[in-house]
Amino acid sequence: MHILLIKTSSLGDVIHTLPALTDVQQQVPHLQCDWVVEEHFAEIPRWHPVVRQVIPVALRKWRKQPWQTGSSGTWHQFIQQLTQQQYDRVIDAQGLLKSAFLTYFARGQRCGFDYRSAREALASLVYQQRYPIPKNQHAVTRLRQLFAAILNYPLPQTPPDYGIIPYFQSQSLITTTAPTLIFLHGTTWVTKHWPDDYWVGLAKRAVAAGYQIRLPWGNSHEYARAQRIAAIHRQVSLIPKGDLQNLASELLQAQAVIGVDTGLAHLAAALAVPTLTLYGATQPARTGTYGSQQRHLQAHFPCAPCLKKKCIYRGSVTVFPACYQDLSVDKVWEALQELLSN
């Protein structure tokens, strides 16, 4: 069987799809999978053994430059690559209008969530086969159920297996280092950021306990924050900017990861690295880190989780975002010790 999977973004969403692919690999003999994904995340599908070909797409960039995309032949080349293969199933695992748009062009039976299950209901109109998958459960579970329904096998009752650790073992990218913690301090929403002073305080605790600390960064703001944290001690250092494989290799060296609600926390979960993830404005129930050795620390605050990109709390607080007043350095350090001891 040869399937086409369409799951373009974001980083966490792409990673959440991997356990369903592992299920398929175990349940459907001789399966091959091609995957349409945003070019920034094209590395990830290549780590999974069932993926034969990755078809990069750049919808985010193309929407900003529609004329240039059309006149340069970029869109035509993409469509040629998308349509050169006849597939047994074309699976839209995203359920959005943008993913349904791409699904429409592919050759094969188009499958996806039904009207009530899709994240954007109108996307379901594109599919020839639609499946009801309850929304009130984690994304990993929903995708495993969707694939089982489409490809007609019993849903495995085993824990999710992201299927990518063997790739790093085969590349000899797992080595032993000094006790190391990685702080995932960068994220997109302002309301997801744990206060900078808290990161500094946590770094001081960790250094005093004998840990080295590594800090990734992806833009100028994250670089500046990482520099402020690293200034406390020589045992705190920045991870050179690189690709996702380099970051994954760094994560695999860590005794634990502490992070906010960000895509790299999902990557740590997929690699089974003990991870403590902090949630303030958001919550982990449906899209949190998922898998073994994962711990969530949710802020308990009058308006949390608000699911908003801007903090609207107007009461008296000592930190920003306000909800992180409940997640102090002491509380996070205590939770980290519990995670490490287990």
N, C-alpha and C positions, 0 to 999 in steps of 0.2 A: 504494500500500500504506500502511496505517495501523497502526502498532504502539504498544503500551504497554510502556514500560520501567520496571521496578521495581528501583531501587537507592537505598536510603534514606539510608545513611550508611556510613562516616564521611567526613570531608572528603577524605582520600586515596583512599578507595574510589570515591567519586563521580567524582573527577578521572580515575582509572584507566579509567573507562568511556568517556570522551570519544573516544579514538582508534577504538574500535569503531563509534561513531556516524558518524565521518568516513568510515570504510570503507563503511558502509551508504549514506551520502549519495552516494558515488561509484559504487557498484555497483548500487543499486536506484533506478531513475528515479522521480521524483515521490513519494518516500517522505515520510510525515509521522510524527512521533514525539511522543507524550505521555510524561511522566516523573513517576513518584511518588517523592518525595524528602523527607527531613526538612526542616521549615520553615527551619531555620538555614542550610541549604545551597541553598535554592531559587533563589538568584541564579545559581548556576553553570550549570544546564541552559539558562537563558535566553540565555547567551552563545553557545551553539552554534546555527548557522543551521537545522539540521534539526528542532529542537524546536519544536513548535507550541504546546503547553500544558504548564504545570507544575502538578502536583497536590500541594500540600504535605500532609505528614502529620506528626503530632507523637507518635509512638509512645512516645518516651522520657517525655514529660510525661503522656500518657494512662495509661500503666501505673502511674504514681504516684497518679493521681486517677481511678480507674475509675468510681466512682459519679458524680462531677461530670461526667465526660466523657459518660456515658450520659444523665444527667438533663438536661443542657444542650442536648442535640440535636447536639452536635459530631460524634459518631461517625456519626449518621444522615446529617448533611450531607455528611460525607466519602464515605460509601458511595454516596450519590446521585450525587456528582460522579464517582466511580470507575466507576459502572455505566451512565452515560448514553450511552456510546459503545460500539458493537460494533467490536472490533479484529480485524485479520487474524492478528496474533500478540500474545500477552502474554508478555514475556520477563522472567523473574526472573534478573537478573544478579548476585544476591547469594548465593543458595544457602543461606540461613538459614531457620530456622523462622518468624521474624518476617516475612521477605519472602515466604515461601511462603503464609503466612496471608493477606497482602494479595492475592497473586496469585489465590488461590482465589475471591475475590469478583469479580474482573474478568471482563468478557465477551469471550471470544475463546479461541483455542487456546493453552493454557498450556504454555510451554516453559522448559526450564532444564537444569541439570547433572544427570547421572545419579547413581545411588546412591554410586558410588565417587568421583565428581568434586565433589559438593556439599560445602561447608564443614560443613554439618550434614546427614548422610545422609538423615534422615527427611524433609527438605524435598522431596526428589525425588518422594515419593509424591503430591504435589499436581499434578505436571506431567503433561500428556497426551503430550508429546514430550520425551524425555530424551536427552542427548548426552554421550558420554564425552570429557572434556577433561582431559588429564594435569595433575596438581597440581604436578609438580616444574618449574615454569616461572613466569615473572613474571606477575602478575595482568593486566597490560595485554595480554600475549600470549594468555593464557587467554580473555579476554573477546573479543578479536578472532577467535579460533578459534570461540568459541561462537556469535557473531553470524553468521559465515560458514556454519556448519553449519545453523543454524536457517533462514536466509534463502536458503540454497543458492546461494552464489557462491564462486568460488575465493579462498582467503585471499591478500590482497595481500602482496607481499614488500617493500613500501616501509616506511621507518621510520614509527613512530607519529606521527600528526598529530592533535593535540588539538582543532584547529579553532576556537580561541577568540581567537587574536590579531587576526583581522580585525575582530572586534567592537570591540576597544579602539582599533584604528586608525580605525574609522568614527566613534568617539566623540571623536576627537582627544584621547585620554588618554595618548598617548606624546609626551613632550617631552624636550628636552635639559637636563640639569642638571649641576652640578659633579660631579666623580668621587665616587660614592657607593657605600658598602657597606651592606647590610642584614643585621643579626644576628637570626636567628630563634632566640631563646634559650628560648622557652616551649614546654612539652610536657606531656603528661599523666602519664607514669610518672616517678617519682623517679629511676629507674635510667637514664633517657634524658638527664637534665640534665647538660650540660657544666658543670664547677665555675664558680661566679661569679667567682672570682679569675682564672680563665683568660680569661673574657670581658673582664674589665678589662684584662688583659695584652694581649690581642689588639687591643682598642680603642686602647691606647696605641701599638702598632705601626702601626696603620692611620692614626691621626691624624698621627703623625710622617712617614708616607709621603705625606701630603697628601689623604687621603680624608675626606669627611664620612661619618658613620655615623648610620643611622636605626634605631630600635628599636620594633617593634610590641609591644603588650601586650593581654591579654584579661581579666585578673583582678587582684586586689590584690597577689598574690604576684609576678606578672610585672611589675606596675607598680613595685613596690619594687625588684626586680632591675634593671629598666631605669633607674631613678633612680640606683642605685649606679654603673652603668656610665657614665651620662651625666655624672656628677659629675666625671669626669676632665678634661673639656675642652668648650668651647662648640661645637666641631664635632660633638659627639655629641648627638643630640636624639631625642625620643620622637615616634612617629607618633600623631596623635590617634586615639582609639578610634572606629572607624567600621565600615562594612559591608565585605563581601569585595571589592566592586568598588573601593573606595578603597584597600584593601590591594594588590589586583592592580595598580592604577595606580602605587602606590609601588614595587612590585617591578620594574615595567617601566622605571623610571628608573635602576635600579641597574646598576653595572658588574658586580657579583657579589653573591651571597647566601651567607652562611655560616649553617648551621642544624643543629640536632639533628633527630632522627627525629620530625617533626611534620607535620601536614597542610599547613601553609603552604609547606613545602619542595616538596611535590608541586605546589602551585599555581605556584611559581616554575619548576619543570620544565615544566609545561604551557605556560608563557609563554616558554619557551626562554631563560630568564635563566641565565647561568653560575652554577652552584650547587655548593657544597662541603658535603656532608652528613656529619655525624659519627655513627657507629654504635658503641655500646658493648654494652649488653645485648641489642640487636636486630641484625638483619642485613639487607642490602639485596636479597638474591637474589630473593625473591618479591614483596616489597612496597616496595622502595626507590624513590627518585626515578628516573624513567625518561624518557630522551629525549636530545636533543642538549645538549652542553655541561654534562653532569652528571658529577660526580666524587664517589665515595664514599670515606670514610676510616674503615676498620674498626679498632677496637682489637684488638690482639693481646695477650691476657691469658689466664691458665690457665682461667678459667671463662667466658670470653666467646666467643660470645654465649650468655647464660644464658636469655634470653627471660622473665625474671622481673621483676615490678614492685618487688621489694625486693631490695637487694643482700645476698647471703648470704656474701660473702667474709670470712673471719676472719683473714687474714694481715696483715702489717704494710704499711700504705700511707700515702701522704701526702695523698691526695685522696679525695673521695667523689663519685660511685661509684668503686669501686676500679679498674675497668677503664679509666677515663679517665686513669690514670697513664701509659698508653701514648700518649695523644693530647695531647701538650704544646702550649703556645702556639707554640714554635718549629716543631714538626712541622706544625701547622695553617697557620701563616703561610707556610711553604715550599710546601705543597700549594696554597695560594691563589695564590701567585705563578706557579706552573706552570699553574694553570687560566686565569689572566688572560693569560698569555703566549701561550696557545694560541687 
